[in-house]
Amino acid sequence: MSNSSSFNEFLLLAFADTRELQLLHFSLFLGIYLAALLGNGLLITAVACDHRLHTPMYFFLLNLSLLDLGIVSTTVPKSMANSVWDTRAISFSGCAAQVFLFVFLLGGEYSVLTVMAYDRYVAICKPLHYGSIMGSTACAKMAAAAWASSFVNAVLHTANTFSIPLCQGNTVDQFFCEIPQILKLSCSDSYLREIGLIVFSLCLVFLCFVLIVLSYVQIFTVVLRIPSEQGRRKAFSTCIPHLAVVSLCVSTVMFAYLKPPSISSPALDMVVTVLYAVVPPTMNPLIYSMRNKELKDALRKVISWIFFSSGGIAIALHK
């Protein structure tokens, strides 16, 4: 029986064996990664630079984009590098870092989405008290609580996972180090403690989902009582992007972790993991900017400034 500490590296699951398909995988992931970087980077810049967006809703949206950037940067670059260099290896410390960062950032995402639902509830159901309830200090404390709780959760999961003896080899059936796949390498019943932590974390995710649903039940109750159709439309327009992001994130994670074992396979597990680990962080900026005029205007200003600055630099270099 060998302990996990005796491994110098883990072997990740490759997307393809032939060189052509490896390069295709690299190209697809590169496109997705660049789209995630561009979308989230522009959104962060727009919120940070436009004073009109210095409100609680956009403050939490900035936090969400930072978490999205972290999630895709934790998993995608290593997978692309392995495809380019035709290798499957990841160091033991690199695997531990992936587990910690992924759990930390994904947990932070669900916490922030829950806080964002509360923000919409206060804005629509208690508009007269919005300024006092969602002040800058309160928002900072809520964001700090979301990040801190996710950090503690990630430390517990990482420490527990890598303290378990692994005696089933070092091949991880996933394109990055994911806890359920690492647990498959454990010895006999030594993984039960971590399984308990995973169940606890899924219960927390479900609790976040319930709180979001309860918030929106009350929001829709109030909105449907608004006599003006324009008022109802405006209220719904601030909620629909958040609901779409929550639906995308929760549905993909629930399917990934609660799907029947009978339909599980390495190929399906990989596709499902891409759906919940790569697609939402890439799509979130697009979802939030589609129906938000203020954000669209701020993004246009940022893009115009970028092109203007790059054009000025090019002219200066040409001279």
N, C-alpha and C positions, 0 to 999 in steps of 0.2 A: 504494500500500500504506500503510494507516494503522496506527499503533501504538495499543495499548490505552490508552496514556496520553493520547491525544487525545480519549477519550470522557469526558464529564462524568457520564454515567449509563448504566445498562443497563435494558432492558425485560424484565420477567419475564412468564412465561406466565400468563394469566388463567384462572381456573377457569370463568368464564362471561362471556358478552357482554351478556345482558339484565340489567336492574336487579334484577328479582325473584330471579334465580338468584344474582346477586352477594350479595344480602342473605341468601339461604339459605346460601351458602358462609360468609359472615361468622358467621351464627348457629351453624352446625355447628362451625366452628373455635373459636368462643368457648366453646361447651359443652365441647369437648375440652380446650381450654386451661385452663379453670376446673377441670375434673376433674383434670388433671395437677397444677395448682398446689395444689389441695386435698389430693389423695392424697399427693403427695410432701412437701408442707408439714407435714401431720399426722404423717407417718412421721418426718421429721427432728425435729420437736418432741418426739414420743414417745421417740425414742432419746436425745435430748439431756437430757430432763428425768427419765426413769425410771432410777434407779441400777442396777436389775436388768438393764438392757439395755446397760450399759457393759462389753461384752465384744467381742472381736475381730470376731465375726460381724456384730454390729449396727453396729460402727464402720465396717466396709466397706459395709454396707447404707446407712448415712448418706451415705457418699461417693457411692454409686451414685445415691441420690435427688438429691443436689446436681447431679450430672452430668445426670440426666434433666430436672431443672428448667431447666438451662442449654440443653439441646438444644431443647426445645419453645419456650423464650423467644427463641432465636436465629432460628427460622424462622416460627413461627405468627403472632406479632403483626404483622409487616410484611405478611404475606399478608392478614390481616384488614383492616389499614389501607388497603391498596390496593383491596380490595373496597368498603369504605365510601366512599372518595374517588374511586372509578371511575378508577383510574390503574394503570399497570403499571411505573412508574419506580422505580428504586433508584439512589442515587448510587454513583459509582465506589468511594468510600471505604466506603460502607455494604455494597457487594457484597464487597469485600475482607474487611471485618470478619465478614460472614456465613460466608465460606469458612474463615477462620481459626478462628472459634469453633466451627463445626460439626465440622471435622476434629479440633480439639483435644478437644472434649467427647465425640465419638463414639469416638475412639481411647482416651480415658480410661475410657470405659464398658467396652470390651472388656478393657482391662488390669485394671480392678478386678474384673470377673467372673472373670478367670483367677486372681487372688489369692484371691478368695472360694472357688474350687474347691480351692485349696491349703489354705486354712483348714479346709474340711470334711475334706480328706484327713488332715490332722494330727489333727483332733479325733476322728476315727473310727478311723484306722489306728494312731495313736501317742498315745493318750489320756494316758498317763503322762508324756509329754514335752510335752504341749500348752502348759502354763504357761511353760515355759522357751523353747520355739520361738516361740510367738505372744505374746510379752510386749508391753507397750505401746510400747517403743522399736522393736521389730522391726515391729510393725504400722504405726507412723508412718513408718518408712523405706520399707516396701512401698507405702504409699499415696502418699508423696512421689515415689517412683520412677515409679509409674503416671502421676501428673499431669505430672511433669517430662518423661518420654519422649514423652507425647502433645503437650506444648507444643512440643518440638523438632520433632516430626513435622509439626505444624501450621504452624510457621514456615517449614519447608522447602517444603511444598506451596504455601502462600500466596505466598511470594516467587517461587517458580518459575512458578506459574500466571500471575501478573500481570506477569512479565517477558517473556512470550511475545507477539509481535506479533499483533494481532487484525485481520483484514482482511475478515471475513465479516459485518460489521454488529455491532450491539450487542443483538440480541434473544436472550435466554436461554430455551430451551424447558423451563423448570421454574419452580415457584412460589417458589423461592428460588435463590440463587447456588450452584450445584453444579458442582464442578470438571469432570466429564465434559461437561456442557453448555457451559461456557465454552470448553473445548478445541475444540468444534465450530466456534468462531468464529476459530480460529487459522489462520495462513497455512501452506500446504504441510506441510513436515515439521518445523516449529518446535515442535510439541507432543510429539515423541517422547520428550524428556527427562522431561516430566511424566508421560507414559504409563508410563515406567519406574518412576517414584516410586509411581504408583498400584498397579502390579503388585507392587512391593516391600511396600507397605502391606497389600495383600490377602494376601500371603504371611505377613505378621506376624499378621493376623487368623486365617488358617488355622492358624498355629503355636499361637496362643492356644487355638483350638478343639481342636487335637490334645492340648495339655497338659491341658485340661479333661477330655477323653475319657479320657486315661490316668489322671488322678486318680480319675475315677469307676469305671473298671474295677477299680482297687485297692480303692476304697471298697466297691463291691458284693461283691467277693470276700470282704472281711472281714465285711460285714453278713450275708451268707448263711450264715456260719459261726456266727453268734450263736444259741445254743440257744433263747433265749426269744423267743416271737413278739412280745411287747410290746416287747422290746429292739430287734428288727428294725424294728418299726413306728415306734418313736421315732427310730431312726437314719434311716430313709427319709424321715420327715416333715421333717427338717432339710435334706434334699437336694433333694426334689422341687420346691420353689419356685425354687431356683437353677437346676435343670435346665430348668424351664419357661421362665424368663427367657432363659437362654442359647439355647435352641432357637428362641424367638421372634426374638431379635436376630440370630443368625447366619443363620437361614433367610431372613429378609427381605432382609438385606444381600447374601447370596450370590445370591439371585434377581435383585436389582436390578442387580448388576454383572456377573453371569455369564450372564444370559439371552441366547438367540440373537438376533443382530441382525435376523433375519428377522421376528421378532414385535415388534420395537421400534416404538413410535409415541409422539408427545407425550402423548396421553391415557393410554396404558398406563404410560409412564415416570412420569407424575405420580402415578397411583394407587399404583404400586409404591413410589415415594419416600415417600408418605404412610404406607405400611405400615411402612417401616423407620425413618423419621425422626420420626413423630408417635405411632404406635400403641404401640410398646414403652415409651417414657417415661411414657405415660398408664396402661398396664396393669401395669407393674412393681409399684407399691405394692399394688394389689389382689391380684396373684399372691402376693406375700410375706406378706400379712396373712391370706389365706384359711385356711391350715393352721397358723398359728403362734399358739398360745394366749397366750404371753407378750406378743407384739406386739399382739394383740387387746385384752388387758387394759389395756396402756399407752395404746392409742388411745382406748379408752372413757374412761379418766381424763382424757385431754387434751380430748376432746369435751365431757365433763361440766364440766370447768373452764372451757372457752370459754363454754358456755351459762350457767353460774353467774355468770361475770364479766360477760357481756353483760346478763344479767338484773339484776344489781346496779347496773350503770351506768344501765340504763333506769329503774330505780326511783329512783335518785339524781337523774336529770334531771327525772323527773316531779315529784319533791318541790320 
